[in-house]
Amino acid sequence: DLYPVGLINAAAPNATTTCPAGTIAASAGGNSLVFASGTVPASGSCRVEVSVTSSDAGHYFNTTGPVTTANAGASAGANAMLDVLTPPTITKSFSPDTVAVNGDSQLRVIITNPAINSVSLTGINVNDDFPANMVVAPTAGLSNSCGGTLRDQGGSSTFSNPDTGFRLSGVTLAAGASCTLQFNVRSSVAGNRLNTTGQVAATGPIALT
């Protein structure tokens, strides 16, 4: 079985078989699996397994070579599709990015399920703890196209002034789709406010971070 480009055996291939007397050649980082000398009983079946991985998201269509035998001829190979998913992405901005003390700036977060993914991502979540002296403004101007559940830094469902962070969870995005969370923030103390969100992650269809 010669894999498609971009798919390789894992660092620990964990190659196993239930086929009596069968041998497997599947080296770590290699792009193929070779199985030989196995025995399959009449009306029976057996498995050959190896762990594979890819550093690139995408769709990997894999077709084996034909199955050959010493006493029963040959049969066509089998094929299957492996989807390798990439985590959601996030961007953040302030508008305007320079304000006076107690002046409002709109904080905007955009979350995206990359188009290379073939499926919707579910359970998307991200936390953000604001830097010292930055709070949600008295006029929050909250807009949330992401849906899900939005809470403040302490887990309260009331998100308003003078909260100092947010917890967004339970978001679902189709492949290639984006959503936006935005609201106003301010600071009563002059200075630079570098604000970095936590890691954005998803729980379905598999855990992605």
ZIWOSUL-V774097 format. One record per residue. SS is DSSP state (~ for helix, > for strand, _ for the rest). PHI is phi as a letter, one per 30 degrees, with the letter a starting at -180 (none if undefined). OMEGA is omega in whole degrees, -180 to 180 (none if undefined). Layout:
ss->SS phi->PHI omega->OMEGA
ss->SS phi->PHI omega->OMEGA
This chain:
ss->_ phi->none omega->176
ss->> phi->c omega->-174
ss->_ phi->d omega->173
ss->_ phi->d omega->-179
ss->_ phi->e omega->179
ss->_ phi->j omega->180
ss->_ phi->c omega->-178
ss->> phi->b omega->173
ss->> phi->d omega->179
ss->_ phi->d omega->178
ss->_ phi->e omega->172
ss->_ phi->c omega->-173
ss->_ phi->d omega->179
ss->_ phi->h omega->-178
ss->_ phi->d omega->180
ss->> phi->b omega->175
ss->> phi->b omega->173
ss->_ phi->c omega->-180
ss->_ phi->d omega->-179
ss->> phi->e omega->176
ss->_ phi->i omega->-178
ss->_ phi->d omega->177
ss->> phi->b omega->-179
ss->> phi->b omega->171
ss->> phi->c omega->-179
ss->_ phi->a omega->-175
ss->_ phi->d omega->178
ss->_ phi->e omega->-180
ss->_ phi->i omega->179
ss->_ phi->d omega->-176
ss->_ phi->c omega->-179
ss->> phi->a omega->175
ss->_ phi->b omega->177
ss->> phi->b omega->177
ss->> phi->c omega->-177
ss->> phi->b omega->169
ss->_ phi->i omega->180
ss->_ phi->d omega->177
ss->> phi->b omega->178
ss->_ phi->b omega->-179
ss->_ phi->d omega->178
ss->_ phi->e omega->-179
ss->_ phi->i omega->-179
ss->_ phi->c omega->178
ss->_ phi->a omega->175
ss->_ phi->a omega->-174
ss->_ phi->c omega->170
ss->> phi->b omega->-175
ss->> phi->b omega->175
ss->_ phi->a omega->178
ss->_ phi->d omega->179
ss->> phi->b omega->-179
ss->> phi->a omega->175
ss->_ phi->a omega->177
ss->_ phi->d omega->-178
ss->_ phi->b omega->176
ss->_ phi->d omega->178
ss->> phi->l omega->-179
ss->> phi->c omega->-177
ss->> phi->c omega->179
ss->> phi->c omega->-172
ss->> phi->c omega->177
ss->> phi->c omega->178
ss->_ phi->d omega->168
ss->_ phi->d omega->179
ss->_ phi->d omega->176
ss->> phi->c omega->-178
ss->> phi->c omega->179
ss->_ phi->b omega->178
ss->_ phi->d omega->-173
ss->_ phi->b omega->-177
ss->_ phi->b omega->177
ss->_ phi->i omega->-176
ss->> phi->b omega->176
ss->> phi->b omega->-178
ss->_ phi->d omega->178
ss->_ phi->d omega->178
ss->_ phi->c omega->178
ss->> phi->b omega->179
ss->> phi->a omega->179
ss->> phi->c omega->174
ss->> phi->c omega->176
ss->> phi->c omega->177
ss->> phi->c omega->-174
ss->_ phi->c omega->176
ss->_ phi->c omega->-177
ss->_ phi->d omega->173
ss->_ phi->d omega->178
ss->> phi->c omega->-179
ss->> phi->b omega->172
ss->> phi->b omega->-177
ss->> phi->b omega->179
ss->> phi->a omega->173
ss->> phi->c omega->178
ss->> phi->b omega->-7
ss->_ phi->d omega->-179
ss->_ phi->c omega->173
ss->_ phi->b omega->-179
ss->_ phi->b omega->174
ss->_ phi->d omega->173
ss->_ phi->e omega->-177
ss->_ phi->i omega->172
ss->_ phi->d omega->-177
ss->_ phi->d omega->173
ss->> phi->b omega->179
ss->> phi->d omega->174
ss->> phi->d omega->-178
ss->> phi->b omega->176
ss->> phi->c omega->177
ss->> phi->c omega->179
ss->> phi->c omega->-176
ss->> phi->b omega->167
ss->_ phi->c omega->-174
ss->_ phi->e omega->-176
ss->_ phi->d omega->180
ss->_ phi->d omega->177
ss->_ phi->d omega->-176
ss->_ phi->c omega->-174
ss->_ phi->b omega->173
ss->_ phi->d omega->172
ss->> phi->c omega->-179
ss->> phi->b omega->179
ss->> phi->i omega->178
ss->> phi->d omega->-177
ss->> phi->b omega->177
ss->> phi->a omega->175
ss->> phi->c omega->177
ss->> phi->b omega->173
ss->> phi->c omega->-176
ss->_ phi->d omega->174
ss->_ phi->d omega->-179
ss->_ phi->e omega->175
ss->_ phi->i omega->175
ss->> phi->c omega->-177
ss->> phi->b omega->170
ss->> phi->d omega->-176
ss->_ phi->d omega->177
ss->_ phi->e omega->172
ss->_ phi->c omega->-170
ss->_ phi->d omega->-178
ss->_ phi->h omega->-174
ss->_ phi->d omega->173
ss->> phi->b omega->-176
ss->> phi->b omega->177
ss->_ phi->d omega->-178
ss->_ phi->d omega->-174
ss->_ phi->i omega->-179
ss->_ phi->i omega->-180
ss->> phi->c omega->179
ss->> phi->c omega->179
ss->> phi->b omega->176
ss->> phi->d omega->-174
ss->_ phi->d omega->-180
ss->_ phi->c omega->179
ss->_ phi->j omega->179
ss->_ phi->d omega->179
ss->_ phi->d omega->177
ss->_ phi->c omega->-178
ss->_ phi->c omega->-174
ss->_ phi->a omega->175
ss->_ phi->d omega->1
ss->_ phi->c omega->-179
ss->_ phi->d omega->-175
ss->_ phi->b omega->177
ss->> phi->l omega->177
ss->> phi->b omega->175
ss->> phi->b omega->179
ss->> phi->c omega->-178
ss->> phi->b omega->175
ss->> phi->i omega->-179
ss->> phi->d omega->175
ss->> phi->b omega->179
ss->> phi->b omega->174
ss->_ phi->d omega->178
ss->_ phi->e omega->179
ss->_ phi->i omega->-177
ss->_ phi->c omega->177
ss->> phi->b omega->173
ss->> phi->b omega->-174
ss->> phi->b omega->170
ss->> phi->c omega->180
ss->> phi->b omega->179
ss->> phi->a omega->-177
ss->> phi->c omega->176
ss->> phi->b omega->176
ss->> phi->a omega->176
ss->> phi->b omega->178
ss->_ phi->c omega->-179
ss->_ phi->b omega->179
ss->_ phi->d omega->176
ss->_ phi->k omega->178
ss->_ phi->d omega->180
ss->_ phi->b omega->178
ss->_ phi->d omega->-176
ss->_ phi->c omega->180
ss->_ phi->c omega->178
ss->_ phi->d omega->168
ss->_ phi->d omega->-179
ss->_ phi->d omega->175
ss->_ phi->d omega->-174
ss->> phi->b omega->175
ss->> phi->b omega->179
ss->_ phi->c omega->-178
ss->> phi->b omega->5
ss->_ phi->d omega->172
ss->_ phi->b omega->178
ss->_ phi->d omega->-179
ss->> phi->b omega->178
ss->_ phi->b omega->none
